Amino acid sequence: MTSRIGIARPASTLAAIATLAALSGCANMQVGSPEAKTAATGSAGGANAQNANSTLEKCQAPLGTIAVVEDTGASWYGILTGQMKLGSTVPVLKLLIQQSNCFVVVERGRAMNNMMQERALQQSGELRSNSNFGKGQMASADYSLSPSITFSNNNAGGMRGGLGGVGGGVLGAVVGNMNVKEASTMLTMIDNRSGVQLAAAEGSARNMDFGGMGALFGAGVGGGLGGYTNTAEGKVIVAAFTDAYNNVVKAVRNYKAQEVKGGLGTGGQLSVQGGSTGSTDAAAKPTSKKKKK
């Protein structure tokens, strides 16, 4: 029996092993890499924002408190988290809202469980006496913001297959590897006290993924295009929500309340035959004229 320990390896094999060993100790970790960022960038602390998207709409002072409420039972949410393997939209929207300084964000999501747990511990006597988790400290949410994704397409317009043969040669190969990613989103803002919708806005984003261009022309071209060579669907969705939120801010900065004659919820101005509503009945009654003596 021949022992494997004493077998001599070729010089080329030893060189390859040495190279792999050297490379294993190297890592190209890029903290804060621009290619990894989405349209929602930077941070927020109170009224201060750092490295926010330069296109993000802002306010001089907050207009009230707001909670982001996501319909986890909606079909779009199932596609987002299931089929597309993406997470909740709430963290991104919270970042955009705080950076804009248009609203103060209050928690009404899963973190509420932790908030209530601390209050339960206080009531049970487990917390320190000066923990100050008594009643009457939580801020109310003046408004609710609800997101939804109305349309998302990984290959809009059929560019990958429809134009793959155009031009032939290199041009045909380039166009054949183009993949258009699109997303369209909606944000609706509700007044929590009255239930009245205050604003609604659509947002959209589109991105060209050039796929195999880096392989066709070398790594230099792919690197020059930045995130366009590997942009995920999630980045397009974030950009679409950024666009939608900008549109919400533009709408509420110039807000003018809708007014209904007779007041909101008192019957409205549209009546039906045989119906009875306070405002329409009052409007239908003729004004009495005093008889001349």
C-alpha positions in Angstrom: 0.0 0.0 0.0 1.4 3.4 -1.0 0.9 6.3 1.4 -0.7 9.4 -0.2 1.3 11.7 2.2 4.5 11.2 0.4 3.2 11.7 -3.2 4.9 14.6 -4.9 2.6 17.1 -6.7 3.5 18.8 -10.0 4.7 22.4 -9.7 1.6 23.7 -11.6 -0.7 22.1 -9.0 1.3 23.5 -6.1 1.2 27.0 -7.8 -2.6 26.7 -8.2 -3.0 25.8 -4.6 -0.9 28.7 -3.5 -2.9 31.1 -5.6 -6.2 29.8 -4.2 -4.8 30.1 -0.7 -3.7 33.7 -1.4 -7.1 34.6 -2.9 -9.0 33.1 -0.1 -7.7 35.7 2.2 -8.8 38.6 -0.1 -12.3 40.0 -0.1 -13.6 42.9 -2.2 -16.0 44.2 0.4 -17.5 47.6 -0.6 -19.3 49.2 2.3 -21.8 51.7 1.0 -21.4 50.6 -2.6 -23.4 52.7 -5.1 -24.3 49.6 -7.1 -26.0 48.1 -4.2 -28.2 51.1 -3.3 -31.8 51.8 -4.2 -33.6 55.1 -4.8 -34.1 55.2 -1.0 -30.6 56.1 0.3 -28.9 57.5 3.3 -30.4 57.9 6.8 -32.7 60.0 9.0 -32.6 61.0 12.6 -35.4 63.2 13.8 -35.7 66.2 11.4 -32.2 65.6 10.1 -31.5 63.5 6.9 -28.1 62.4 5.6 -27.3 61.4 2.0 -31.0 61.4 1.0 -32.0 61.0 -2.6 -31.5 64.5 -4.2 -34.9 64.2 -6.0 -36.8 63.5 -2.8 -39.5 66.2 -2.1 -39.1 67.8 1.4 -41.2 70.0 3.7 -40.1 72.9 6.0 -42.1 71.4 8.9 -44.1 68.2 9.5 -47.8 68.2 8.6 -48.7 65.7 11.3 -48.1 62.1 12.4 -48.5 59.2 10.0 -48.5 55.4 10.1 -47.6 53.1 7.2 -50.2 50.4 6.9 -49.5 47.5 4.5 -52.3 45.1 3.4 -50.5 41.8 3.8 -53.6 40.0 2.5 -53.6 41.7 -0.9 -52.6 39.8 -4.0 -49.7 42.2 -4.8 -48.2 41.5 -1.4 -48.3 37.8 -2.0 -46.5 38.2 -5.3 -43.9 40.6 -3.7 -43.0 38.4 -0.8 -43.7 35.0 -2.3 -43.0 34.9 -6.0 -40.4 37.8 -6.1 -38.9 36.9 -2.7 -38.8 40.6 -1.6 -39.6 42.0 1.8 -42.1 44.5 3.2 -42.3 48.0 1.6 -42.8 49.6 5.0 -39.1 50.2 6.0 -38.4 51.9 2.7 -41.5 54.2 3.0 -40.6 55.0 6.6 -37.2 56.1 5.5 -38.5 58.3 2.7 -41.1 59.9 4.9 -38.7 60.8 7.7 -36.1 62.1 5.3 -38.7 64.4 3.7 -39.7 65.9 7.1 -43.3 66.1 5.9 -44.7 63.8 8.5 -43.6 62.2 11.8 -43.7 58.4 11.6 -45.5 56.5 14.4 -45.2 52.7 14.7 -48.3 50.6 14.0 -46.7 47.5 12.7 -45.0 44.5 14.2 -42.9 46.7 16.6 -46.2 47.5 18.3 -46.0 44.0 19.8 -42.7 45.0 21.5 -44.2 48.3 22.7 -47.2 46.6 24.2 -44.9 43.9 25.7 -43.0 46.5 27.6 -46.2 48.0 29.0 -47.4 44.5 30.0 -44.1 44.0 31.9 -44.6 47.4 33.6 -48.0 46.4 34.7 -46.8 43.0 36.0 -44.2 44.8 38.2 -41.2 43.2 36.4 -39.7 46.5 35.2 -37.8 49.0 37.4 -40.0 51.5 39.2 -38.5 54.4 37.1 -39.0 52.8 33.7 -41.9 55.2 33.0 -44.0 53.0 30.7 -47.3 54.3 32.1 -50.4 55.1 30.1 -50.9 58.2 28.0 -47.5 58.5 26.3 -48.1 57.1 22.8 -48.6 59.6 20.0 -51.7 59.2 17.9 -51.4 58.6 14.1 -53.2 61.5 12.4 -52.9 59.9 9.0 -52.4 56.4 7.5 -50.4 55.8 4.3 -51.2 52.6 2.4 -49.0 51.2 -0.4 -49.8 48.9 -3.2 -48.2 47.7 -6.4 -50.5 47.9 -9.3 -48.2 46.6 -12.0 -44.8 45.0 -12.2 -43.1 43.4 -15.2 -39.7 41.9 -15.6 -39.7 42.0 -19.4 -42.1 44.7 -20.5 -42.7 45.1 -24.2 -41.1 41.8 -25.1 -37.7 43.3 -25.9 -35.7 40.2 -25.0 -37.4 38.0 -27.6 -39.0 40.5 -30.0 -35.8 42.4 -30.9 -33.3 39.7 -30.4 -32.5 39.3 -34.1 -32.5 43.0 -35.0 -29.3 44.1 -36.8 -27.6 40.8 -36.6 -24.1 40.3 -35.2 -23.0 42.3 -32.2 -26.0 44.7 -32.4 -28.5 41.8 -32.4 -26.7 40.2 -29.5 -26.8 43.4 -27.4 -30.5 44.1 -28.1 -31.3 40.4 -27.5 -29.9 40.7 -24.0 -31.8 43.9 -23.1 -34.4 43.4 -20.4 -36.8 46.2 -19.4 -37.9 46.2 -15.8 -41.0 48.3 -14.9 -43.0 48.9 -11.8 -46.0 51.0 -11.0 -47.1 51.7 -7.5 -49.9 53.5 -5.6 -50.0 55.4 -2.3 -53.2 56.5 -0.6 -53.3 58.7 2.5 -56.2 58.6 4.9 -57.3 60.9 7.7 -57.7 58.6 10.7 -60.3 60.6 12.5 -62.7 61.0 9.7 -61.7 58.2 7.4 -61.6 60.6 4.5 -59.0 60.0 1.8 -56.8 63.1 1.7 -54.4 62.2 -1.2 -53.6 59.4 -3.7 -50.6 59.2 -6.0 -49.2 56.9 -8.6 -45.5 56.3 -9.1 -43.6 54.5 -11.7 -40.0 53.5 -12.6 -38.4 51.8 -15.5 -34.9 50.4 -15.9 -32.9 48.7 -18.7 -31.0 45.6 -17.7 -28.3 45.1 -20.4 -27.7 41.5 -19.4 -24.8 40.1 -21.4 -23.2 43.4 -22.5 -20.3 43.0 -20.0 -19.6 39.6 -21.5 -19.7 40.9 -25.1 -17.5 43.9 -24.6 -15.5 42.9 -21.5 -15.9 43.7 -17.8 -15.0 47.3 -18.3 -18.4 48.1 -20.0 -20.4 46.3 -17.4 -18.6 48.1 -14.6 -19.2 51.5 -16.3 -23.0 50.9 -16.3 -23.0 50.5 -12.6 -26.2 48.9 -11.3 -27.8 48.6 -14.7 -26.0 45.3 -15.4 -27.5 43.6 -12.3 -30.5 45.7 -11.1 -33.1 43.6 -9.3 -36.8 44.1 -9.5 -36.8 45.4 -6.0 -34.7 48.4 -6.9 -37.3 49.4 -9.6 -40.1 49.0 -7.1 -38.3 51.2 -4.6 -37.8 53.8 -7.3 -41.5 53.7 -8.2 -42.5 54.2 -4.5 -40.1 57.1 -4.3 -41.8 58.6 -7.3 -45.3 58.0 -5.7 -44.3 59.5 -2.4 -42.9 62.6 -4.2 -46.3 63.0 -5.8 -48.1 62.6 -2.5 -45.9 65.4 -1.0 -46.6 67.7 -3.9 -50.3 67.1 -3.5 -50.5 67.7 0.3 -48.2 70.7 0.2 -50.9 72.4 -1.9 -53.8 70.7 0.0 -57.3 72.2 -0.2 -60.0 70.4 1.6 -62.9 69.0 -0.4 -66.2 70.6 0.8 -69.7 69.2 0.5 -72.7 71.5 0.9 -74.4 70.6 4.2 -71.2 68.9 5.6 -69.4 65.6 5.1 -71.5 62.4 5.6 -74.9 64.2 5.9 -76.4 62.7 2.8 -74.5 64.3 -0.1 -75.9 66.2 -3.1 -76.9 63.3 -5.2 -80.4 62.0 -4.3 -82.4 59.1 -5.6 -86.2 58.9 -6.1 -87.9 58.0 -2.8 -84.7 58.5 -0.8 -84.4 60.9 2.1 -81.2 62.6 3.1 -80.7 65.7 5.2 -78.7 67.8 2.8 -80.7 67.0 -0.3 -84.0 67.4 1.4 -82.9 70.8 2.7 -81.8 71.8 -0.8 -85.0 70.6 -2.4 -87.3 72.6 -0.1 -88.5 75.9 -1.6 -87.8 78.9 0.5 -90.9 80.4 2.0 -92.0 83.9 0.8 -93.7 86.3 3.1 -97.2 87.3 2.0 -97.6 90.9 1.2 -100.2 92.6 3.4 
